[in-house]
Amino acid sequence: MAIDSTGLDCYIVPIDTQLGTKADCASAISSVGKRIAKIKDIGEIGGTRNITQHEYLSNDDSEKSYGSVTYGNVNITCPFSPTDTEGQGELKAMFKNKERRMLIVENTDGNYTKLPIMCSKAAKGYSNNDFVMFNAVVEQDGEAVEITE
């Protein structure tokens, strides 16, 4: 079954928050979760792995080896709000204080995705005929985990 992305919500919680079950995630969201409001797009969550091809002078078959995982980043864009002390405020604080957090994606199917994050950009963007936008780059700092039970 496909999961619709329209209607999902994203929350930031302290990095050490217990998030092993769906009940843990719901509890964390209601007690310490900081919602990132009006997200236009978050892109991809996941990683890539380098693969190196080894070729030999002897004309033997080449071989490939796996490298380590590199996790990507997520570009978060939403209308700027100077009074937002939830999501935008939390992202600004993370950037300023060089702090890590956990991102919880509340998917529309009732399940959750959690991933450790860092914030490498927190800025306002100005474009003609558009809202002033808050733009953040959130760096994935470890494996994303699906919480389904």
FIMARFI-638349 format. One record per residue (C-alpha): residue number from 1; x, y, z. Coordinates in nm, 3 decimals. Example, Ala and Ser with C-alpha at 12.3 -4.5 7.8 and 13.67 -1.06 7.14 Angstrom:
+-----+---------+---------+---------+
: num :      c1 :      c2 :      c3 :
+-----+---------+---------+---------+
:   1 :   1.230 :  -0.450 :   0.780 :
:   2 :   1.367 :  -0.106 :   0.714 :
+-----+---------+---------+---------+
//
This chain:
+-----+---------+---------+---------+
: num :      c1 :      c2 :      c3 :
+-----+---------+---------+---------+
:   1 :   0.000 :   0.000 :   0.000 :
:   2 :   0.135 :   0.344 :  -0.094 :
:   3 :   0.175 :   0.611 :   0.172 :
:   4 :   0.050 :   0.960 :   0.088 :
:   5 :   0.299 :   1.230 :   0.188 :
:   6 :   0.036 :   1.505 :   0.200 :
:   7 :  -0.077 :   1.531 :   0.559 :
:   8 :   0.236 :   1.407 :   0.732 :
:   9 :   0.389 :   1.603 :   1.019 :
:  10 :   0.748 :   1.643 :   1.137 :
:  11 :   0.857 :   1.696 :   1.497 :
:  12 :   1.190 :   1.761 :   1.667 :
:  13 :   1.259 :   1.598 :   2.003 :
:  14 :   1.570 :   1.569 :   2.223 :
:  15 :   1.824 :   1.319 :   2.089 :
:  16 :   1.793 :   1.088 :   2.391 :
:  17 :   1.412 :   1.054 :   2.373 :
:  18 :   1.284 :   0.695 :   2.392 :
:  19 :   1.128 :   0.617 :   2.051 :
:  20 :   1.112 :   0.239 :   2.028 :
:  21 :   0.738 :   0.202 :   1.968 :
:  22 :   0.448 :   0.394 :   1.814 :
:  23 :   0.324 :   0.468 :   2.167 :
:  24 :   0.669 :   0.611 :   2.256 :
:  25 :   0.659 :   0.835 :   1.948 :
:  26 :   0.306 :   0.960 :   2.021 :
:  27 :   0.402 :   1.030 :   2.383 :
:  28 :   0.720 :   1.216 :   2.281 :
:  29 :   0.530 :   1.427 :   2.030 :
:  30 :   0.267 :   1.530 :   2.286 :
:  31 :   0.514 :   1.598 :   2.567 :
:  32 :   0.835 :   1.738 :   2.413 :
:  33 :   0.776 :   1.747 :   2.036 :
:  34 :   0.836 :   2.071 :   1.846 :
:  35 :   0.629 :   2.069 :   1.525 :
:  36 :   0.776 :   2.210 :   1.207 :
:  37 :   0.472 :   2.383 :   1.058 :
:  38 :   0.378 :   2.422 :   0.691 :
:  39 :   0.665 :   2.224 :   0.537 :
:  40 :   0.653 :   2.247 :   0.157 :
:  41 :   0.892 :   1.958 :   0.088 :
:  42 :   1.151 :   1.751 :   0.272 :
:  43 :   1.299 :   1.548 :  -0.010 :
:  44 :   1.466 :   1.214 :   0.061 :
:  45 :   1.560 :   1.045 :   0.386 :
:  46 :   1.826 :   0.777 :   0.356 :
:  47 :   2.184 :   0.718 :   0.257 :
:  48 :   2.419 :   0.618 :  -0.018 :
:  49 :   2.708 :   0.377 :  -0.022 :
:  50 :   3.016 :   0.415 :  -0.241 :
:  51 :   3.107 :   0.117 :  -0.455 :
:  52 :   3.460 :   0.089 :  -0.585 :
:  53 :   3.544 :  -0.118 :  -0.890 :
:  54 :   3.882 :  -0.287 :  -0.883 :
:  55 :   4.039 :  -0.368 :  -1.219 :
:  56 :   4.354 :  -0.574 :  -1.264 :
:  57 :   4.649 :  -0.559 :  -1.501 :
:  58 :   4.614 :  -0.933 :  -1.558 :
:  59 :   4.276 :  -0.889 :  -1.733 :
:  60 :   4.105 :  -1.097 :  -1.466 :
:  61 :   3.743 :  -1.009 :  -1.404 :
:  62 :   3.699 :  -0.685 :  -1.217 :
:  63 :   3.554 :  -0.690 :  -0.868 :
:  64 :   3.350 :  -0.442 :  -0.671 :
:  65 :   3.364 :  -0.359 :  -0.303 :
:  66 :   3.127 :  -0.169 :  -0.077 :
:  67 :   3.234 :   0.147 :   0.103 :
:  68 :   3.081 :   0.307 :   0.408 :
:  69 :   2.737 :   0.467 :   0.424 :
:  70 :   2.702 :   0.840 :   0.375 :
:  71 :   2.375 :   0.988 :   0.497 :
:  72 :   2.223 :   1.276 :   0.310 :
:  73 :   2.054 :   1.593 :   0.412 :
:  74 :   1.698 :   1.714 :   0.404 :
:  75 :   1.607 :   2.063 :   0.283 :
:  76 :   1.320 :   2.196 :   0.490 :
:  77 :   1.134 :   2.495 :   0.347 :
:  78 :   0.836 :   2.664 :   0.512 :
:  79 :   0.694 :   3.019 :   0.541 :
:  80 :   0.909 :   3.224 :   0.779 :
:  81 :   0.751 :   3.311 :   1.112 :
:  82 :   0.948 :   3.528 :   1.356 :
:  83 :   0.724 :   3.410 :   1.641 :
:  84 :   0.763 :   3.036 :   1.573 :
:  85 :   0.921 :   2.896 :   1.889 :
:  86 :   0.844 :   2.538 :   1.786 :
:  87 :   1.004 :   2.394 :   1.470 :
:  88 :   1.178 :   2.701 :   1.328 :
:  89 :   1.293 :   2.809 :   1.673 :
:  90 :   1.428 :   2.463 :   1.746 :
:  91 :   1.615 :   2.445 :   1.413 :
:  92 :   1.767 :   2.790 :   1.475 :
:  93 :   1.878 :   2.683 :   1.825 :
:  94 :   2.028 :   2.360 :   1.690 :
:  95 :   2.225 :   2.556 :   1.431 :
:  96 :   2.343 :   2.824 :   1.674 :
:  97 :   2.437 :   2.587 :   1.956 :
:  98 :   2.571 :   2.299 :   1.741 :
:  99 :   2.324 :   2.053 :   1.893 :
: 100 :   2.181 :   1.723 :   1.771 :
: 101 :   1.816 :   1.623 :   1.790 :
: 102 :   1.588 :   1.343 :   1.672 :
: 103 :   1.342 :   1.406 :   1.388 :
: 104 :   1.013 :   1.218 :   1.398 :
: 105 :   0.813 :   1.196 :   1.078 :
: 106 :   0.451 :   1.110 :   1.156 :
: 107 :   0.347 :   0.932 :   0.838 :
: 108 :  -0.011 :   0.931 :   0.712 :
: 109 :  -0.038 :   0.553 :   0.756 :
: 110 :  -0.009 :   0.583 :   1.136 :
: 111 :   0.356 :   0.476 :   1.148 :
: 112 :   0.663 :   0.685 :   1.227 :
: 113 :   1.013 :   0.738 :   1.089 :
: 114 :   1.285 :   0.853 :   1.329 :
: 115 :   1.633 :   0.977 :   1.247 :
: 116 :   1.909 :   1.164 :   1.430 :
: 117 :   1.973 :   1.509 :   1.283 :
: 118 :   2.201 :   1.813 :   1.288 :
: 119 :   2.120 :   2.154 :   1.137 :
: 120 :   2.380 :   2.295 :   0.896 :
: 121 :   2.170 :   2.586 :   0.765 :
: 122 :   1.903 :   2.811 :   0.911 :
: 123 :   1.822 :   3.109 :   0.687 :
: 124 :   1.548 :   3.331 :   0.544 :
: 125 :   1.493 :   3.337 :   0.169 :
: 126 :   1.345 :   3.623 :  -0.030 :
: 127 :   1.196 :   3.568 :  -0.376 :
: 128 :   0.984 :   3.784 :  -0.602 :
: 129 :   0.610 :   3.715 :  -0.570 :
: 130 :   0.653 :   3.468 :  -0.284 :
: 131 :   0.644 :   3.452 :   0.093 :
: 132 :   0.960 :   3.509 :   0.292 :
: 133 :   1.066 :   3.149 :   0.347 :
: 134 :   1.256 :   2.978 :   0.626 :
: 135 :   1.513 :   2.743 :   0.474 :
: 136 :   1.694 :   2.483 :   0.682 :
: 137 :   1.931 :   2.206 :   0.586 :
: 138 :   1.899 :   1.914 :   0.823 :
: 139 :   2.182 :   1.663 :   0.805 :
: 140 :   2.089 :   1.302 :   0.871 :
: 141 :   2.333 :   1.182 :   1.139 :
: 142 :   2.256 :   0.809 :   1.138 :
: 143 :   2.022 :   0.545 :   1.008 :
: 144 :   1.651 :   0.624 :   0.968 :
: 145 :   1.434 :   0.371 :   1.150 :
: 146 :   1.073 :   0.285 :   1.070 :
: 147 :   0.851 :   0.248 :   1.380 :
: 148 :   0.556 :   0.026 :   1.291 :
: 149 :   0.456 :  -0.139 :   1.622 :
+-----+---------+---------+---------+
//
